[in-house]
Amino acid sequence: MLKAAVIGCGDVSAVHFEALSKLDGAELVAVCDTDPERLAAAAAAYGVPGFADHLSLIERLRPDVVHICTPHDQHASPAADCLERGVNVIVEKPLAHTLAEGRRLSEAAEKSTAKIAVCFQNRYNATSQAMHALLSSGGLGGVVGASATVMWQRSPEYYVNRPWRGTWAGGGGGLMMNQAIHTVDLLQWLVGEVVSVSGHASTRFLGETIEVEDTAEFVSVHANGARSAFYATLANAVNAPVTLDIVTEKATLSLRGDLTVTYSDGRVEVVPERVVESGGRAYWGVSHELLINDFYSRLGDDGPFWINPGEAEKSLRIVKDVYLQSYPDSADTVS
């Protein structure tokens, strides 16, 4: 039986606890949080010891896998501490709140015998997997271009309740780091690695509450020559479905919840997305559990897990590039 621990018992930890409760061959043995009330509640809810310090947890219990669900600025240090001690890690997105911390974690992963996964769980969506398979097959011809939107809403209370979210120091950014980075990741994974970005981030709606952006747009050029356009905002009236359109020489792939593939010869195929059965929030996606299960199943494999820090650095670099273009006088803060 593999021993698992969760560091950070805030909102997103719920989907990790739920996945662990369904996972054969793994047992939750401890929780960790710096907030005494949150720690006490989690320890009582799951009947396990609670620790205020992650190093004490690691040294005393030697878990096989640690799930890191902390604020962004607290991703890299506990993850690196685990890797240095040979403990496997699943860390929530983004990889880190700064490029330097992201590179630090990538280097720690390269030196460690342990594995690490970064939670870009939307790569496991049925629609994402279908798009990747179709594009990789070569049957659709080359990719011409793509576009994506994230039209969501967040209230001032969302940030007031978790103040780190609205800051450069705690979140490393706003909309692009906390919500839209999943779609940024899908764009570069599906269309191809990004070689240049031109964009802008700004605060259009929540300026009295946060110091980071709530709206952003960019155009990127991919290594294969394709161009993609991206727009995201938290000023929408509702959390609308993410859209992702990819145009190839022989078909158009359109994601609107389900995936519609329209071929140049007139054929149309629809790939349905899985229904959310989790008690977690639907806009987090449907595939946290799939990623977690896959990670545990591959612990005995040679080589790194496929969504590793090196992979996660790609979307982090895109986001930070847009920030540096948008806030050139604050490079030390935004990068």
FENMOLIN-V406863 format. One record per pair of residues at least 6 apart in sequence whose C-alpha atoms are under 7 Angstrom apart, sorted by the first residue. I is the first residue (numbers start at 1). GAP is how many residues later the second one is. D is the distance in whole Angstrom. If there is no record, write none. Layout:
# FENMOLIN-V406863
i->I gap->GAP d->D
i->I gap->GAP d->D
This chain:
# FENMOLIN-V406863
i->1 gap->24 d->5
i->1 gap->25 d->5
i->1 gap->26 d->7
i->2 gap->23 d->6
i->2 gap->24 d->4
i->2 gap->25 d->6
i->2 gap->62 d->6
i->3 gap->23 d->6
i->3 gap->24 d->5
i->3 gap->25 d->6
i->3 gap->26 d->6
i->3 gap->60 d->5
i->3 gap->61 d->5
i->3 gap->62 d->7
i->4 gap->22 d->7
i->4 gap->23 d->6
i->4 gap->24 d->5
i->4 gap->25 d->6
i->4 gap->59 d->5
i->4 gap->60 d->6
i->4 gap->61 d->5
i->4 gap->62 d->6
i->5 gap->23 d->6
i->5 gap->24 d->6
i->5 gap->25 d->5
i->5 gap->26 d->6
i->5 gap->58 d->6
i->5 gap->60 d->7
i->5 gap->61 d->5
i->5 gap->62 d->6
i->6 gap->24 d->7
i->6 gap->25 d->5
i->6 gap->26 d->6
i->6 gap->60 d->6
i->6 gap->61 d->5
i->6 gap->62 d->6
i->7 gap->24 d->6
i->7 gap->25 d->5
i->7 gap->26 d->6
i->7 gap->47 d->7
i->7 gap->60 d->6
i->7 gap->61 d->5
i->7 gap->62 d->6
i->7 gap->63 d->7
i->8 gap->24 d->6
i->8 gap->25 d->5
i->8 gap->60 d->6
i->8 gap->61 d->5
i->8 gap->62 d->4
i->9 gap->24 d->6
i->9 gap->29 d->6
i->9 gap->30 d->7
i->9 gap->33 d->7
i->9 gap->60 d->7
i->12 gap->57 d->6
i->13 gap->56 d->6
i->14 gap->266 d->7
i->15 gap->265 d->6
i->15 gap->273 d->7
i->19 gap->270 d->5
i->20 gap->6 d->7
i->23 gap->270 d->7
i->29 gap->19 d->6
i->30 gap->18 d->5
i->30 gap->19 d->5
i->30 gap->20 d->6
i->31 gap->11 d->7
i->31 gap->12 d->6
i->31 gap->17 d->7
i->31 gap->18 d->7
i->31 gap->19 d->5
i->31 gap->20 d->6
i->32 gap->7 d->6
i->32 gap->18 d->6
i->32 gap->19 d->5
i->32 gap->20 d->6
i->32 gap->21 d->7
i->32 gap->22 d->6
i->33 gap->6 d->5
i->33 gap->18 d->7
i->33 gap->19 d->5
i->34 gap->18 d->5
i->39 gap->11 d->6
i->40 gap->10 d->7
i->43 gap->6 d->6
i->43 gap->7 d->5
i->51 gap->6 d->6
i->54 gap->24 d->7
i->63 gap->24 d->7
i->64 gap->23 d->6
i->64 gap->24 d->6
i->65 gap->22 d->6
i->65 gap->23 d->5
i->65 gap->24 d->5
i->66 gap->22 d->6
i->66 gap->23 d->5
i->66 gap->24 d->6
i->67 gap->22 d->6
i->67 gap->23 d->5
i->67 gap->24 d->6
i->68 gap->7 d->7
i->68 gap->22 d->6
i->68 gap->23 d->5
i->68 gap->24 d->6
i->69 gap->22 d->7
i->69 gap->23 d->6
i->71 gap->99 d->7
i->71 gap->100 d->7
i->72 gap->22 d->7
i->72 gap->24 d->6
i->72 gap->25 d->5
i->72 gap->98 d->6
i->72 gap->99 d->5
i->72 gap->100 d->7
i->73 gap->23 d->6
i->73 gap->24 d->5
i->73 gap->97 d->5
i->73 gap->98 d->6
i->75 gap->16 d->7
i->75 gap->20 d->7
i->75 gap->21 d->6
i->76 gap->20 d->6
i->76 gap->25 d->6
i->76 gap->26 d->7
i->76 gap->29 d->6
i->79 gap->10 d->6
i->80 gap->25 d->6
i->80 gap->28 d->6
i->82 gap->6 d->7
i->82 gap->7 d->7
i->83 gap->25 d->7
i->83 gap->26 d->6
i->83 gap->29 d->6
i->83 gap->31 d->6
i->84 gap->24 d->7
i->84 gap->28 d->6
i->86 gap->26 d->6
i->86 gap->27 d->6
i->86 gap->28 d->5
i->87 gap->27 d->6
i->88 gap->26 d->5
i->88 gap->27 d->5
i->88 gap->28 d->6
i->89 gap->26 d->6
i->89 gap->27 d->5
i->89 gap->28 d->6
i->90 gap->26 d->6
i->90 gap->27 d->5
i->90 gap->28 d->6
i->91 gap->26 d->6
i->91 gap->27 d->5
i->91 gap->28 d->6
i->92 gap->26 d->6
i->92 gap->27 d->5
i->93 gap->25 d->6
i->93 gap->26 d->5
i->93 gap->27 d->7
i->94 gap->83 d->6
i->95 gap->7 d->6
i->95 gap->23 d->7
i->95 gap->214 d->7
i->95 gap->217 d->6
i->95 gap->218 d->7
i->96 gap->6 d->5
i->97 gap->74 d->6
i->97 gap->75 d->4
i->98 gap->74 d->6
i->98 gap->237 d->6
i->99 gap->236 d->6
i->102 gap->211 d->7
i->105 gap->204 d->7
i->106 gap->203 d->5
i->106 gap->204 d->6
i->109 gap->7 d->7
i->115 gap->189 d->6
i->115 gap->190 d->6
i->116 gap->189 d->6
i->116 gap->192 d->6
i->117 gap->188 d->6
i->117 gap->190 d->6
i->117 gap->191 d->5
i->118 gap->189 d->6
i->118 gap->190 d->6
i->118 gap->191 d->7
i->118 gap->194 d->7
i->120 gap->62 d->6
i->121 gap->166 d->5
i->121 gap->167 d->5
i->121 gap->170 d->6
i->122 gap->60 d->7
i->122 gap->163 d->6
i->122 gap->165 d->6
i->123 gap->6 d->7
i->123 gap->63 d->7
i->124 gap->163 d->6
i->124 gap->166 d->7
i->124 gap->167 d->7
i->125 gap->148 d->7
i->125 gap->161 d->7
i->125 gap->162 d->6
i->126 gap->147 d->5
i->126 gap->148 d->7
i->127 gap->131 d->7
i->127 gap->132 d->6
i->127 gap->144 d->6
i->127 gap->145 d->7
i->127 gap->146 d->6
i->132 gap->58 d->6
i->134 gap->6 d->7
i->140 gap->108 d->6
i->140 gap->109 d->6
i->140 gap->110 d->5
i->140 gap->111 d->6
i->141 gap->107 d->6
i->141 gap->108 d->5
i->141 gap->109 d->6
i->142 gap->106 d->6
i->142 gap->107 d->6
i->143 gap->48 d->7
i->143 gap->83 d->6
i->143 gap->104 d->6
i->143 gap->105 d->4
i->143 gap->106 d->6
i->144 gap->82 d->5
i->144 gap->103 d->6
i->144 gap->104 d->5
i->144 gap->105 d->7
i->145 gap->81 d->5
i->145 gap->82 d->5
i->145 gap->83 d->5
i->145 gap->101 d->6
i->145 gap->102 d->5
i->146 gap->81 d->6
i->146 gap->82 d->4
i->146 gap->83 d->6
i->146 gap->99 d->5
i->146 gap->100 d->4
i->146 gap->101 d->6
i->147 gap->81 d->5
i->147 gap->82 d->5
i->147 gap->83 d->6
i->147 gap->97 d->6
i->147 gap->98 d->5
i->147 gap->99 d->7
i->148 gap->81 d->6
i->148 gap->82 d->5
i->148 gap->83 d->6
i->148 gap->95 d->5
i->148 gap->96 d->4
i->148 gap->97 d->6
i->149 gap->81 d->6
i->149 gap->82 d->5
i->149 gap->83 d->5
i->149 gap->93 d->6
i->149 gap->94 d->5
i->149 gap->95 d->7
i->150 gap->30 d->6
i->150 gap->81 d->7
i->150 gap->82 d->4
i->150 gap->83 d->6
i->150 gap->92 d->5
i->150 gap->93 d->7
i->151 gap->81 d->6
i->151 gap->82 d->5
i->151 gap->83 d->6
i->151 gap->85 d->6
i->151 gap->88 d->6
i->151 gap->89 d->6
i->151 gap->91 d->7
i->152 gap->81 d->6
i->152 gap->82 d->5
i->152 gap->83 d->7
i->152 gap->84 d->5
i->152 gap->86 d->6
i->152 gap->87 d->4
i->152 gap->88 d->6
i->153 gap->81 d->4
i->153 gap->82 d->5
i->153 gap->83 d->5
i->153 gap->84 d->6
i->153 gap->85 d->6
i->153 gap->86 d->6
i->154 gap->80 d->6
i->156 gap->50 d->7
i->156 gap->53 d->6
i->159 gap->6 d->6
i->159 gap->7 d->6
i->164 gap->6 d->5
i->164 gap->7 d->6
i->165 gap->6 d->5
i->165 gap->9 d->7
i->166 gap->8 d->6
i->166 gap->44 d->5
i->166 gap->45 d->6
i->166 gap->46 d->6
i->167 gap->6 d->7
i->167 gap->43 d->7
i->167 gap->44 d->6
i->167 gap->45 d->6
i->168 gap->44 d->6
i->168 gap->165 d->7
i->168 gap->166 d->6
i->172 gap->162 d->7
i->173 gap->39 d->5
i->173 gap->40 d->7
i->174 gap->38 d->5
i->174 gap->39 d->5
i->174 gap->40 d->6
i->175 gap->38 d->6
i->175 gap->39 d->5
i->175 gap->40 d->7
i->175 gap->59 d->7
i->176 gap->143 d->6
i->180 gap->52 d->7
i->181 gap->134 d->7
i->184 gap->131 d->6
i->185 gap->130 d->5
i->188 gap->6 d->6
i->192 gap->30 d->6
i->192 gap->31 d->6
i->192 gap->32 d->7
i->193 gap->29 d->5
i->193 gap->30 d->6
i->194 gap->26 d->6
i->194 gap->27 d->6
i->194 gap->28 d->4
i->194 gap->29 d->6
i->195 gap->26 d->6
i->195 gap->27 d->5
i->195 gap->28 d->6
i->196 gap->24 d->6
i->196 gap->25 d->5
i->197 gap->21 d->7
i->197 gap->22 d->6
i->197 gap->23 d->4
i->197 gap->24 d->7
i->197 gap->121 d->7
i->198 gap->20 d->5
i->198 gap->21 d->5
i->198 gap->22 d->6
i->198 gap->124 d->7
i->199 gap->18 d->6
i->199 gap->19 d->4
i->199 gap->20 d->6
i->199 gap->123 d->5
i->199 gap->126 d->7
i->200 gap->16 d->6
i->200 gap->17 d->6
i->200 gap->18 d->6
i->200 gap->122 d->6
i->200 gap->125 d->7
i->200 gap->126 d->5
i->201 gap->12 d->6
i->201 gap->14 d->6
i->201 gap->15 d->4
i->201 gap->16 d->7
i->201 gap->121 d->7
i->201 gap->122 d->6
i->201 gap->125 d->6
i->202 gap->11 d->5
i->202 gap->12 d->6
i->202 gap->13 d->5
i->202 gap->14 d->6
i->203 gap->9 d->7
i->203 gap->10 d->5
i->203 gap->11 d->5
i->203 gap->12 d->6
i->204 gap->10 d->6
i->204 gap->11 d->7
i->205 gap->9 d->7
i->205 gap->30 d->6
i->206 gap->8 d->7
i->214 gap->19 d->6
i->214 gap->20 d->5
i->215 gap->17 d->6
i->215 gap->18 d->4
i->215 gap->19 d->6
i->216 gap->15 d->6
i->216 gap->16 d->5
i->216 gap->17 d->6
i->217 gap->13 d->5
i->217 gap->14 d->4
i->217 gap->15 d->6
i->218 gap->11 d->6
i->218 gap->12 d->5
i->218 gap->13 d->7
i->219 gap->9 d->6
i->219 gap->10 d->5
i->219 gap->11 d->6
i->220 gap->7 d->6
i->220 gap->8 d->5
i->220 gap->9 d->7
i->221 gap->6 d->5
i->221 gap->7 d->7
i->241 gap->15 d->6
i->241 gap->16 d->6
i->242 gap->14 d->7
i->243 gap->12 d->5
i->243 gap->13 d->5
i->244 gap->10 d->6
i->244 gap->11 d->5
i->245 gap->8 d->6
i->245 gap->9 d->4
i->245 gap->10 d->6
i->246 gap->6 d->6
i->246 gap->7 d->5
i->246 gap->8 d->7
i->247 gap->6 d->6
i->250 gap->13 d->6
i->250 gap->14 d->5
i->251 gap->10 d->7
i->251 gap->11 d->5
i->251 gap->12 d->4
i->251 gap->13 d->5
i->252 gap->9 d->6
i->252 gap->10 d->5
i->252 gap->11 d->6
i->253 gap->6 d->7
i->253 gap->7 d->6
i->253 gap->8 d->5
i->253 gap->9 d->7
i->254 gap->6 d->5
i->254 gap->7 d->6
i->257 gap->16 d->6
i->258 gap->12 d->7
i->258 gap->13 d->6
i->258 gap->14 d->5
i->258 gap->15 d->5
i->259 gap->11 d->6
i->259 gap->12 d->5
i->259 gap->13 d->6
i->260 gap->8 d->7
i->260 gap->9 d->6
i->260 gap->10 d->5
i->260 gap->11 d->6
i->261 gap->7 d->6
i->261 gap->8 d->5
i->261 gap->9 d->6
i->262 gap->6 d->5
i->262 gap->7 d->7
i->274 gap->12 d->7
i->276 gap->6 d->6
i->276 gap->10 d->5
i->320 gap->14 d->7
i->320 gap->15 d->6
i->323 gap->11 d->6
i->324 gap->7 d->6
i->324 gap->10 d->7
i->324 gap->11 d->7
